[in-house]
Amino acid sequence: MGKLVFCTVALLGTVAGAAVVTALQISRRTGRPFVEALSEVPTEAKRWLDDVNSRLKVAVETGKSAAAAKEEEIERVLQGDDHLPVSPESVV
C-alpha cells in the first residue's frame, strides 16, 4: 500500500511540475502573467501530444517499410537470387 501511495504522489508531482514548466514557457513566450498562462496548459499539452502522435505514426510507417524491404532482400538471398544488386541502405 505504501508503494502505491508513493507512486501516486510521485506521478502527481511530475504532472504538476510539467504543468508549471509549461505555464512558465507560455508566460515567457507571450509575456502574459503566469496565472493567465496556466489556462493554456491543457491546449499546449494537447498540441504536444498531437505532435508526438503524428511523429510516432511516421516513424512506425518508416520502420514498417524498411522492415519489408529488408525482408524482401533476405528472401532473395535465401532463394539464391543474391546476384541482384544490394541497396546501399541495407549495408550496415
Secondary structure as GFF3:
##gff-version 3
##sequence-region A 1 92
A	DSSP	alpha_helix	2	30	.	.	.	ID=ss1
A	DSSP	alpha_helix	34	38	.	.	.	ID=ss2
A	DSSP	alpha_helix	41	78	.	.	.	ID=ss3
A	DSSP	three_ten_helix	88	90	.	.	.	ID=ss4
###
